[in-house]
């Protein structure tokens, strides 16, 4: 049985009104991706003070189910003593030292561990602090590689509509969400977008066969390469299962066709597994599950179950070869990449996953998870349930027959005006998102079982039934 840290609830929750955490937060804490003005009218900011297993607690002692693993990261649940102890043990030996021309044992061991999981010859680990930094690193490495190989014109990058790859200027340029980019343009030039793999929203003439749709979508990548000129295109970035827009699973043969196209035109294939990796799809890397060997895998989040910020770019032998000998250097890095205590946390996390059979658990239960959420199809507002592993999305629609979606004003009222608040108030922390069409995203901790699936479905049913009554 998993061991979690226990808390003195009275001590934790005693701060409720005495110290007024919400007002202090408003005064000084600038929250990420948040409408700070939403709290101007006296609204209270939720203050999360405790986590235990798949649950989190606020400063009033109310419990919530952590339905997206605290931003798709807490694979093994909250307060695992073994992970916490690993950090403390390593910090007592050496709390921090950079890997800029120096190494440390835990970073070495973690690099070895990660490459034991990777497909093909992805044998070289470049540590970062986040998945977004890993994406940034991959783009820079590929551009430098082609310059070193005498192909300086190969710098353009192709990615998919609505895909999210990070917020730094380079990673944001790869991101395919117009609203996330408009205030920060101009971005890095040379980035081009192609259709994603949302079969539910496939063009009408490609809805008869998911396999045919997949080939059509993949061939749009070849079309973009030829349009731009193959001698100018450096890389294609894809998430095996795309997060933004709502868990777009790759159609059968899609990733293999992308690999084939990249090989044909000497273009690097990057699988961004910031969310997909470390058990979320039932394998350490989703690339393995879908039978494709990219040139680079980028990852983060679940590597440490969120207990420490850590990411990695993992490159193949071809990309590493120019740096193996001589004076060449990849002039890029981050202060906390390869952090010794963070690496110890990651090793403890991965060792638990191996010992407890976390990937096997996800694969054994993913069908039950999906079937439980599919019970919601009897509600008029639920149009599609899709995803893989412990990573699902529910697309919300106005009309199930025509698949009519909501306009911007309706989506605003439905998601931020009702669903987000109602789900949380009813005890479920998840994401109501409209970066594509409106969806609710679910990614519970990988320790969850049928009792947890039923709990999620019950809360969703209560809230979505009320939402249906408001709309229909």
Buried (B, 14 or more C-beta within 10 A) or exposed (E): EEEBBEBEEEEBBEBBEEEBBBEEBBEEEEEEEEEEEEBEEEEBBBBEBBBBBBBBBBBEBEEBBBBBBBBBBBBBBBBBEBBBBBBEEBBEEEEEEBBEEEEBEBBBBBBEBBBEBBBBBBBBBBBBBBBBBBBBBBBBBBBBBBBEEEBEEBBBBBBBBBBBBBBBBBBBBBBBBEEBBEEEEEBBEBBBBBBBBBBBBBEEEBEEBBEBBBBBBBBBBBEBBEEBEBEBBBBBBBBBBBBBBBBBBBBBBBBBBBBBBBEEBBBBBBBBBBBBBBBBBBBBBBBBBBEBBBBBBBBBBBBBBBBBBBBBBBBBEEBBBBBEEEEEEBEBBBEBBBBBBBBBBBBBBBBBBEEBEBBEBBBEBBEEBBEBBBBBEEBBBBBBBBBBBBBBBBBBBBEBEEBEBBEEEBBEBBBBEBBBBBBBEBBBBBBBBBBBBBBBBBBBBBBBBEEBBEBBBBBBBBBBBBBBEEBE
